[in-house]
Amino acid sequence: MTDLAKTTKPLSVVAKLCYAFGAVGNEILWIVFGAYTSIFLVDVAQMPPLFATSIIFGSRVVDILCNVVMGPMIDRTDTRWGKTKPWIVTSALFMTVTNALIWYVPDVGTGGKLAWYIILYVVMVLAWSGFAIAYRAFVMFLSDDIAERDSAIQYRAIFTIGGTVVGMVMHGQILASFRRSEHDSCDNITYSANSSTNSSVDGVSLEMTRTGYMVSSAAVCGLLLLSLTAVVFGTTERKDISATSGGKRDQNMFKTAKIVLTFRPNVYFLLAFFFVQVPLSIGHGAIALYVQYSLDLEDQIENVILALMVASAAAVPVIGLVVSKVGRKTAYIYFELAAVPVFIGFQFVPKGSLVVFPITIGIGVTTLAQMYIPWLMITDIIEDCYLQTGERLDTPFVAIFLSINSLAITVGLIMGTIGLEIGGYKLGSCVQPDTVGSALRILASTCTSVLTFIGVVFAWRYPITEDRRKEITEAINKRKLSRNSQPDEIQRNGSLSNMNGKALLPEETSKPQGLQEEDNLLSSELDLSVLLDCRESVV
């Protein structure tokens, strides 16, 4: 029988590096977008908190819905450049242009700015969805070897975190250099609930901050284009794999979505991922606000976010080791369960204390586990569904997964913004009342810890254990061996049937539709071992 190693084309290190580098620009853009959206809209664009919530919610709803539609569209794409690359290129170019405009504050009044940001945020999330679905599904078409795909995902996780650290340092330091200027008018001003003289940010300071966002935006756009170049010219899509992806061609997207959403392992996986992702989204979206208003450490915002990113980068080998030792499901449960007491710690950080840094480091480790392990688990789910249904639904699974991710991020960002509204946030004020800080403490500790624990419960119910995963891998490998040995078997069967065709083939082959029956016998779905047993019995 054909050796599996001979039928699998190895994925070169250069291809893995180029694929992984493709995530750098996209992830920097998205993490900056997520971490600074709330504070930018409220403090820099001077939008009321509820307007900011409307912008975030509206764009995310479009994102969630379009993922369901965009997945099948990508799956049905067939061009000379492959299934996913046209989407990667087009979406990245749209993201670049939109990112250059989205951090600009037009002088058109509150209503005009609301329309401006709704349109740009919708375009941004649509472009990001197209890129994310195509790029994440692309790994399934790089190689048919599960180990090679897992290796490419690990490369991607390392580059994502490493590149994000560099990008966040760049973004944070640019903003800090503009914020810490002689134009800062908020120094030594205190808030009084009964005072009508509470100062607001002056025009010069606000313009400096806006300029900082624009400069940072230009740098992020440059990194995005560089990452796109690496993916386009450094990787190759295996068309022999991508051509087999997708369900039945006459099957509509709703039936495909039903298969994905009702597949039992995927149900538990998506529920677990959602309830863990919401707290992390709250943390990413509200961390800057928490540091500024709960701890009065505005000058440490960039350093806290940097600590989170560095911790994530440093945790890559640790998480990889734990996954290899205890398996994917168990490692995921361990890391997310450990996040519960870390989240609770946000409630007890004293105002002005740097104790927030070790807590942030713990969240950074959890963040990487959430970014890395689920993408390993989704490949197991795709392969398991293929074994049970006979249909490869790579892109729809990724699309639904990203829809749940977008939903979780939306809920997290909205909860952060509503927390400001409940706390009594004063638009344009340099210093906020203590109720704002208290609301953010509850949000960052109680809400996040409870939701994370619920996610751990669903992860515990996830049925693909390490033993089941090994069974899936063995079954997939057997199918590959059968598929690759089929031409040799057909040739031998053809020679033998020339000598004694009547003994090998059923009598229906002598009928007019015999040729069709013979085609069915030799189709890719035929278990050739049955034909071999028949031949041996004849001999």
Secondary structure per residue as TSV (DSSP state, phi and psi in degrees):
chain	resnum	aa	ss	phi	psi
A	1	M	-	360.0	149.2
A	2	T	-	-63.8	134.0
A	3	D	-	-70.3	133.4
A	4	L	H	-61.6	-34.7
A	5	A	H	-63.4	-27.1
A	6	K	H	-81.8	-18.8
A	7	T	H	-95.5	-9.1
A	8	T	S	-105.3	123.9
A	9	K	-	-80.8	122.0
A	10	P	-	-67.7	148.6
A	11	L	-	-95.7	120.2
A	12	S	-	-67.9	157.1
A	13	V	H	-63.0	-38.0
A	14	V	H	-61.6	-42.7
A	15	A	H	-64.0	-41.1
A	16	K	H	-62.9	-42.4
A	17	L	H	-65.0	-43.9
A	18	C	H	-66.4	-40.9
A	19	Y	H	-62.6	-45.3
A	20	A	H	-65.1	-39.5
A	21	F	H	-65.2	-22.5
A	22	G	H	-63.1	-19.8
A	23	A	H	-84.0	-16.4
A	24	V	H	-61.6	-58.3
A	25	G	H	-61.9	-42.9
A	26	N	H	-62.8	-44.9
A	27	E	H	-69.9	-37.3
A	28	I	H	-60.4	-47.9
A	29	L	H	-58.3	-45.1
A	30	W	H	-73.3	-37.4
A	31	I	H	-70.7	-40.5
A	32	V	H	-62.0	-42.8
A	33	F	H	-59.3	-45.0
A	34	G	H	-73.6	-39.8
A	35	A	H	-75.0	-29.9
A	36	Y	H	-112.9	-0.1
A	37	T	H	-59.8	-51.7
A	38	S	H	-61.8	-49.4
A	39	I	H	-70.0	-30.2
A	40	F	I	-68.4	-48.7
A	41	L	I	-64.2	-37.6
A	42	V	I	-82.9	-48.5
A	43	D	I	-89.7	-36.9
A	44	V	I	-94.7	-49.0
A	45	A	S	-80.3	-9.3
A	46	Q	-	59.9	42.5
A	47	M	-	-94.4	140.6
A	48	P	-	-58.7	146.4
A	49	P	H	-53.3	-39.5
A	50	L	H	-68.8	-33.1
A	51	F	H	-66.0	-41.9
A	52	A	H	-60.7	-40.2
A	53	T	H	-62.5	-40.1
A	54	S	H	-63.7	-41.2
A	55	I	H	-63.0	-49.1
A	56	I	H	-64.1	-46.4
A	57	F	H	-65.5	-44.9
A	58	G	H	-61.1	-45.6
A	59	S	H	-67.9	-36.8
A	60	R	H	-71.7	-35.9
A	61	V	H	-60.6	-42.9
A	62	V	H	-61.1	-41.4
A	63	D	H	-61.1	-46.6
A	64	I	H	-61.0	-44.9
A	65	L	H	-70.0	-39.7
A	66	C	H	-71.9	-24.9
A	67	N	H	-60.1	-40.8
A	68	V	H	-64.1	-36.2
A	69	V	H	-81.6	-40.1
A	70	M	H	-69.7	-31.4
A	71	G	H	-57.4	-56.1
A	72	P	H	-60.9	-33.2
A	73	M	H	-63.1	-44.2
A	74	I	H	-64.6	-39.7
A	75	D	H	-63.8	-29.3
A	76	R	T	-93.4	0.6
A	77	T	-	-73.3	134.7
A	78	D	-	-144.9	101.9
A	79	T	B	-128.8	172.5
A	80	R	T	-66.7	-20.1
A	81	W	T	-93.7	0.7
A	82	G	B	109.9	-169.1
A	83	K	S	-90.4	-37.8
A	84	T	S	-106.7	-29.9
A	85	K	H	-60.3	-41.5
A	86	P	H	-57.7	-37.6
A	87	W	H	-70.3	-38.9
A	88	I	H	-61.4	-46.7
A	89	V	H	-66.1	-51.8
A	90	T	H	-60.8	-45.6
A	91	S	H	-65.2	-40.3
A	92	A	H	-64.4	-38.1
A	93	L	H	-66.5	-41.2
A	94	F	H	-63.4	-40.8
A	95	M	H	-62.7	-38.6
A	96	T	H	-62.8	-48.6
A	97	V	H	-65.2	-44.2
A	98	T	H	-65.5	-39.2
A	99	N	H	-64.6	-30.8
A	100	A	H	-69.0	-26.6
A	101	L	H	-96.8	-24.9
A	102	I	H	-73.8	-22.7
A	103	W	T	-96.4	10.6
A	104	Y	-	-94.5	137.8
A	105	V	-	-106.2	105.6
A	106	P	-	-74.5	148.9
A	107	D	S	-92.3	72.9
A	108	V	S	-130.4	13.6
A	109	G	H	83.4	169.1
A	110	T	H	-62.8	-44.4
A	111	G	H	-63.9	-42.1
A	112	G	H	-65.4	-40.4
A	113	K	H	-66.8	-35.0
A	114	L	H	-61.1	-46.8
A	115	A	H	-64.4	-42.3
A	116	W	H	-57.5	-50.7
A	117	Y	H	-75.2	-31.5
A	118	I	H	-62.8	-46.7
A	119	I	H	-62.2	-48.6
A	120	L	H	-66.6	-38.9
A	121	Y	H	-68.1	-36.4
A	122	V	H	-65.2	-45.3
A	123	V	H	-62.3	-40.7
A	124	M	H	-62.1	-48.0
A	125	V	H	-70.5	-31.6
A	126	L	H	-64.6	-46.7
A	127	A	H	-63.9	-42.7
A	128	W	H	-64.0	-38.9
A	129	S	H	-62.2	-45.1
A	130	G	H	-60.7	-42.5
A	131	F	H	-67.7	-47.5
A	132	A	H	-63.4	-44.6
A	133	I	H	-63.4	-49.2
A	134	A	H	-65.3	-43.1
A	135	Y	H	-68.1	-43.6
A	136	R	H	-68.4	-38.0
A	137	A	H	-72.1	-23.5
A	138	F	H	-57.9	-31.9
A	139	V	G	-63.5	-28.4
A	140	M	G	-70.6	-19.1
A	141	F	G	-104.4	2.7
A	142	L	T	-78.8	-34.5
A	143	S	-	-156.7	154.1
A	144	D	S	-96.0	5.6
A	145	D	-	-94.6	121.5
A	146	I	H	-60.6	-39.8
A	147	A	H	-65.2	-38.1
A	148	E	H	-66.9	-39.9
A	149	R	H	-66.0	-41.5
A	150	D	H	-61.6	-38.1
A	151	S	H	-64.8	-42.0
A	152	A	H	-63.9	-37.2
A	153	I	H	-65.0	-38.6
A	154	Q	H	-66.8	-41.5
A	155	Y	H	-57.0	-43.7
A	156	R	H	-62.8	-41.7
A	157	A	H	-63.2	-41.9
A	158	I	H	-64.1	-46.4
A	159	F	H	-67.9	-35.1
A	160	T	H	-61.7	-48.9
A	161	I	H	-70.6	-46.0
A	162	G	H	-61.3	-45.9
A	163	G	H	-66.7	-34.7
A	164	T	H	-66.6	-38.9
A	165	V	H	-59.5	-47.4
A	166	V	H	-61.4	-44.3
A	167	G	H	-65.4	-40.8
A	168	M	H	-68.7	-35.9
A	169	V	H	-61.2	-47.3
A	170	M	H	-60.4	-49.9
A	171	H	H	-63.4	-47.7
A	172	G	H	-64.3	-42.4
A	173	Q	H	-71.0	-32.8
A	174	I	H	-63.2	-47.3
A	175	L	H	-63.6	-41.1
A	176	A	H	-64.4	-37.4
A	177	S	H	-66.6	-30.5
A	178	F	H	-83.8	-34.4
A	179	R	H	-71.7	-39.5
A	180	R	S	-87.1	54.3
A	181	S	S	-107.6	173.0
A	182	E	T	-69.1	-6.0
A	183	H	T	-90.4	-0.4
A	184	D	-	-68.8	116.9
A	185	S	-	-99.5	4.0
A	186	C	-	-97.1	2.8
A	187	D	T	-69.1	139.7
A	188	N	T	61.3	30.3
A	189	I	-	-112.2	132.1
A	190	T	-	-113.1	157.2
A	191	Y	-	-96.3	136.8
A	192	S	-	-128.8	124.4
A	193	A	T	-65.9	-26.0
A	194	N	T	-98.8	4.9
A	195	S	-	-102.2	141.8
A	196	S	S	-101.4	8.2
A	197	T	-	-108.5	17.7
A	198	N	-	-61.4	124.0
A	199	S	-	-73.3	151.9
A	200	S	B	-111.0	165.3
A	201	V	-	-64.9	129.5
A	202	D	-	-78.0	167.8
A	203	G	H	-62.7	-39.5
A	204	V	H	-65.4	-46.3
A	205	S	H	-63.0	-40.7
A	206	L	H	-65.1	-41.6
A	207	E	H	-65.3	-36.9
A	208	M	H	-62.6	-43.7
A	209	T	H	-63.9	-41.8
A	210	R	H	-63.2	-39.2
A	211	T	H	-62.5	-39.1
A	212	G	H	-60.6	-41.9
A	213	Y	H	-64.1	-38.6
A	214	M	H	-67.4	-41.9
A	215	V	H	-63.1	-44.7
A	216	S	H	-62.6	-38.7
A	217	S	H	-60.4	-41.0
A	218	A	H	-63.1	-40.2
A	219	A	H	-65.9	-41.4
A	220	V	H	-63.9	-40.1
A	221	C	H	-61.2	-39.8
A	222	G	H	-62.8	-43.0
A	223	L	H	-65.4	-35.6
A	224	L	H	-64.0	-43.7
A	225	L	H	-66.4	-37.2
A	226	L	H	-64.9	-41.7
A	227	S	H	-64.8	-39.3
A	228	L	H	-61.3	-41.6
A	229	T	H	-60.0	-41.2
A	230	A	H	-63.2	-42.3
A	231	V	H	-68.0	-44.2
A	232	V	H	-65.9	-44.9
A	233	F	H	-99.9	-9.1
A	234	G	H	-108.3	-3.4
A	235	T	-	-130.5	160.9
A	236	T	-	-133.2	129.6
A	237	E	-	-83.1	127.6
A	238	R	-	-77.1	101.2
A	239	K	H	-67.6	-24.1
A	240	D	H	-68.7	-20.3
A	241	I	H	-91.9	-49.5
A	242	S	H	-64.2	-27.3
A	243	A	T	-66.6	-24.6
A	244	T	T	-92.1	-4.5
A	245	S	-	-79.8	144.3
A	246	G	B	112.4	158.6
A	247	G	S	-82.8	-158.8
A	248	K	-	-66.4	136.5
A	249	R	T	-64.1	-26.8
A	250	D	T	-91.3	7.2
A	251	Q	-	-89.8	125.6
A	252	N	-	-75.6	167.8
A	253	M	H	-66.7	-26.2
A	254	F	H	-72.0	-38.2
A	255	K	H	-67.1	-38.7
A	256	T	H	-63.4	-45.0
A	257	A	H	-62.0	-36.3
A	258	K	H	-64.4	-41.5
A	259	I	H	-60.3	-44.4
A	260	V	H	-67.3	-44.1
A	261	L	H	-78.3	-18.1
A	262	T	H	-104.1	-1.7
A	263	F	-	-70.2	118.7
A	264	R	H	-53.7	-50.4
A	265	P	H	-58.6	-35.4
A	266	N	H	-70.2	-32.7
A	267	V	H	-62.2	-51.3
A	268	Y	H	-65.5	-37.5
A	269	F	H	-63.6	-47.2
A	270	L	H	-65.6	-39.1
A	271	L	H	-64.9	-44.0
A	272	A	H	-62.6	-45.6
A	273	F	H	-62.7	-41.8
A	274	F	H	-61.7	-49.3
A	275	F	H	-72.4	-17.8
A	276	V	H	-88.2	-35.8
A	277	Q	H	-70.7	-34.1
A	278	V	H	-58.5	-50.0
A	279	P	H	-60.1	-40.1
A	280	L	H	-65.9	-35.6
A	281	S	H	-67.5	-38.3
A	282	I	H	-60.7	-44.8
A	283	G	H	-63.2	-45.5
A	284	H	H	-67.4	-39.4
A	285	G	H	-77.2	-29.0
A	286	A	H	-109.6	-2.0
A	287	I	H	-60.7	-40.8
A	288	A	H	-65.9	-41.7
A	289	L	H	-67.7	-39.1
A	290	Y	I	-62.4	-46.9
A	291	V	I	-63.5	-38.3
A	292	Q	I	-75.6	-45.9
A	293	Y	I	-101.9	-26.7
A	294	S	I	-88.0	-32.3
A	295	L	S	-112.1	-8.1
A	296	D	-	55.3	45.3
A	297	L	-	-124.0	53.0
A	298	E	G	-58.0	-35.7
A	299	D	G	-74.1	-3.9
A	300	Q	G	-108.9	5.4
A	301	I	H	-57.5	-51.2
A	302	E	H	-64.1	-36.4
A	303	N	H	-69.9	-36.5
A	304	V	H	-65.6	-45.4
A	305	I	H	-64.2	-38.6
A	306	L	H	-63.0	-41.3
A	307	A	H	-60.9	-39.6
A	308	L	H	-61.5	-44.6
A	309	M	H	-69.0	-41.7
A	310	V	H	-63.8	-41.0
A	311	A	H	-61.2	-40.3
A	312	S	H	-63.2	-43.3
A	313	A	H	-64.7	-42.2
A	314	A	H	-68.7	-22.8
A	315	A	T	-83.3	-5.4
A	316	V	H	-55.5	-54.1
A	317	P	H	-66.0	-32.3
A	318	V	H	-65.3	-47.7
A	319	I	H	-66.0	-40.2
A	320	G	H	-60.3	-39.9
A	321	L	H	-66.8	-44.2
A	322	V	H	-63.7	-41.8
A	323	V	H	-61.7	-42.2
A	324	S	H	-68.1	-26.8
A	325	K	H	-86.6	-44.2
A	326	V	H	-111.8	-9.0
A	327	G	-	97.0	166.8
A	328	R	H	-71.6	-49.0
A	329	K	H	-61.7	-49.4
A	330	T	H	-64.4	-42.1
A	331	A	H	-62.9	-40.5
A	332	Y	H	-61.3	-44.0
A	333	I	H	-64.0	-43.3
A	334	Y	H	-57.7	-51.9
A	335	F	H	-67.4	-40.2
A	336	E	H	-75.1	-32.5
A	337	L	H	-66.8	-36.2
A	338	A	H	-67.5	-20.1
A	339	A	H	-74.8	-21.2
A	340	V	H	-60.1	-54.2
A	341	P	H	-65.2	-27.4
A	342	V	H	-66.5	-44.1
A	343	F	H	-61.3	-41.3
A	344	I	H	-59.8	-31.1
A	345	G	H	-60.8	-24.6
A	346	F	G	-61.1	-28.0
A	347	Q	G	-69.1	-26.9
A	348	F	G	-109.6	9.7
A	349	V	-	-73.7	121.3
A	350	P	-	-65.5	150.5
A	351	K	T	-61.8	130.9
A	352	G	T	80.9	4.2
A	353	S	-	-91.3	144.8
A	354	L	T	-88.0	7.8
A	355	V	T	-61.4	-17.0
A	356	V	H	-61.5	-24.5
A	357	F	H	-67.0	-50.3
A	358	P	H	-62.1	-33.2
A	359	I	H	-66.3	-41.4
A	360	T	H	-64.1	-36.8
A	361	I	H	-62.1	-41.5
A	362	G	H	-61.9	-40.1
A	363	I	H	-65.9	-33.8
A	364	G	H	-61.8	-41.0
A	365	V	H	-64.2	-43.7
A	366	T	H	-62.2	-37.4
A	367	T	H	-61.1	-44.1
A	368	L	H	-65.8	-41.0
A	369	A	H	-58.4	-39.0
A	370	Q	H	-72.2	-29.3
A	371	M	H	-80.5	-28.4
A	372	Y	H	-101.7	-54.3
A	373	I	H	-63.6	-43.3
A	374	P	H	-59.0	-30.9
A	375	W	H	-73.3	-23.0
A	376	L	H	-74.2	-39.5
A	377	M	H	-67.7	-36.6
A	378	I	H	-66.6	-30.9
A	379	T	H	-66.9	-37.0
A	380	D	H	-63.6	-40.5
A	381	I	H	-64.2	-42.7
A	382	I	H	-60.6	-45.4
A	383	E	H	-67.5	-38.7
A	384	D	H	-64.4	-42.1
A	385	C	H	-63.3	-38.3
A	386	Y	H	-62.1	-41.1
A	387	L	H	-67.2	-36.8
A	388	Q	H	-85.1	-29.4
A	389	T	H	-112.7	-18.2
A	390	G	S	79.8	6.9
A	391	E	-	-116.9	132.7
A	392	R	B	-91.1	115.4
A	393	L	-	-121.4	51.9
A	394	D	H	-57.8	-56.5
A	395	T	H	-65.6	-44.4
A	396	P	H	-59.6	-39.5
A	397	F	H	-62.6	-44.0
A	398	V	H	-65.0	-40.5
A	399	A	H	-63.7	-45.8
A	400	I	H	-64.2	-40.3
A	401	F	H	-60.0	-44.9
A	402	L	H	-69.1	-29.1
A	403	S	H	-64.6	-43.0
A	404	I	H	-65.4	-38.4
A	405	N	H	-61.6	-45.0
A	406	S	H	-64.1	-39.8
A	407	L	H	-62.2	-42.9
A	408	A	H	-65.1	-42.8
A	409	I	H	-63.7	-39.6
A	410	T	H	-61.2	-48.0
A	411	V	H	-61.0	-42.4
A	412	G	H	-63.0	-46.8
A	413	L	H	-66.7	-39.3
A	414	I	H	-66.3	-40.6
A	415	M	H	-61.6	-38.5
A	416	G	H	-64.5	-42.4
A	417	T	H	-70.2	-39.8
A	418	I	H	-65.1	-34.2
A	419	G	H	-57.8	-37.8
A	420	L	H	-64.7	-42.7
A	421	E	H	-64.8	-44.0
A	422	I	H	-64.5	-37.4
A	423	G	H	-73.0	-9.3
A	424	G	T	85.7	41.3
A	425	Y	-	-61.6	133.0
A	426	K	-	-99.9	111.0
A	427	L	T	-61.4	128.8
A	428	G	T	79.5	0.6
A	429	S	B	-84.4	141.2
A	430	C	S	-68.6	-39.7
A	431	V	S	-123.6	136.4
A	432	Q	-	-105.6	157.7
A	433	P	-	-65.7	159.5
A	434	D	H	-62.8	-24.0
A	435	T	H	-64.4	-27.9
A	436	V	H	-66.4	-46.9
A	437	G	H	-62.5	-38.7
A	438	S	H	-65.9	-41.4
A	439	A	H	-62.9	-40.4
A	440	L	H	-68.4	-33.4
A	441	R	H	-62.7	-46.6
A	442	I	H	-62.9	-41.7
A	443	L	I	-62.7	-44.2
A	444	A	I	-78.4	-14.3
A	445	S	I	-114.9	-66.4
A	446	T	I	-65.1	-52.2
A	447	C	I	-61.3	-45.1
A	448	T	H	-66.8	-40.9
A	449	S	H	-68.1	-39.9
A	450	V	H	-65.8	-46.0
A	451	L	H	-64.4	-39.7
A	452	T	H	-63.4	-40.6
A	453	F	H	-64.1	-40.1
A	454	I	H	-60.0	-42.1
A	455	G	H	-61.4	-37.8
A	456	V	H	-64.0	-37.8
A	457	V	H	-61.4	-45.5
A	458	F	H	-66.6	-36.8
A	459	A	H	-63.1	-35.0
A	460	W	H	-64.8	-30.0
A	461	R	H	-82.8	-9.1
A	462	Y	-	-60.2	124.5
A	463	P	-	-83.7	-14.5
A	464	I	-	-85.3	91.4
A	465	T	-	-80.3	-179.2
A	466	E	H	-66.6	-36.5
A	467	D	H	-65.2	-42.8
A	468	R	H	-65.2	-37.6
A	469	R	H	-63.2	-38.9
A	470	K	H	-65.8	-38.4
A	471	E	H	-62.7	-41.1
A	472	I	H	-62.0	-45.3
A	473	T	H	-61.3	-43.7
A	474	E	H	-64.4	-41.1
A	475	A	H	-66.2	-40.0
A	476	I	H	-64.8	-41.3
A	477	N	H	-63.9	-38.0
A	478	K	H	-64.3	-38.2
A	479	R	H	-65.8	-39.0
A	480	K	H	-63.1	-43.9
A	481	L	H	-62.2	-41.6
A	482	S	H	-65.1	-42.0
A	483	R	H	-66.8	-40.3
A	484	N	H	-79.1	-22.4
A	485	S	H	-88.9	-7.4
A	486	Q	H	-60.4	-42.1
A	487	P	H	-59.2	-39.5
A	488	D	H	-65.4	-39.8
A	489	E	H	-65.8	-40.7
A	490	I	H	-62.3	-40.7
A	491	Q	H	-65.4	-41.9
A	492	R	H	-68.0	-40.2
A	493	N	H	-63.9	-37.0
A	494	G	H	-64.2	-41.1
A	495	S	H	-65.1	-41.8
A	496	L	H	-70.1	-36.0
A	497	S	H	-70.5	-22.9
A	498	N	H	-66.3	-34.8
A	499	M	H	-79.7	-36.5
A	500	N	H	-149.4	59.8
A	501	G	H	-59.6	-37.6
A	502	K	H	-66.9	-28.7
A	503	A	H	-74.8	-29.9
A	504	L	H	-90.7	-37.9
A	505	L	S	-99.0	145.8
A	506	P	-	-64.2	161.6
A	507	E	G	-65.1	-21.2
A	508	E	G	-63.8	-16.0
A	509	T	G	-69.2	-16.4
A	510	S	G	-82.3	-7.9
A	511	K	S	-83.4	166.6
A	512	P	T	-55.2	-33.9
A	513	Q	T	-87.3	17.2
A	514	G	H	-59.5	-40.5
A	515	L	H	-61.1	-37.2
A	516	Q	H	-67.1	-40.1
A	517	E	H	-64.0	-38.7
A	518	E	H	-65.3	-38.2
A	519	D	H	-61.0	-39.4
A	520	N	H	-66.4	-38.3
A	521	L	H	-61.0	-34.6
A	522	L	T	-101.7	17.8
A	523	S	S	-73.8	169.7
A	524	S	T	-68.8	-16.4
A	525	E	T	-89.6	-3.6
A	526	L	S	-74.7	133.5
A	527	D	-	-80.5	104.2
A	528	L	H	-67.0	-18.3
A	529	S	H	-63.1	-31.3
A	530	V	H	-64.1	-44.0
A	531	L	H	-65.1	-38.0
A	532	L	H	-65.6	-41.2
A	533	D	H	-61.4	-39.7
A	534	C	H	-61.9	-43.6
A	535	R	H	-65.6	-41.0
A	536	E	H	-64.9	-36.9
A	537	S	H	-66.6	-36.7
A	538	V	H	-65.9	-45.7
A	539	V	-	-62.1	360.0
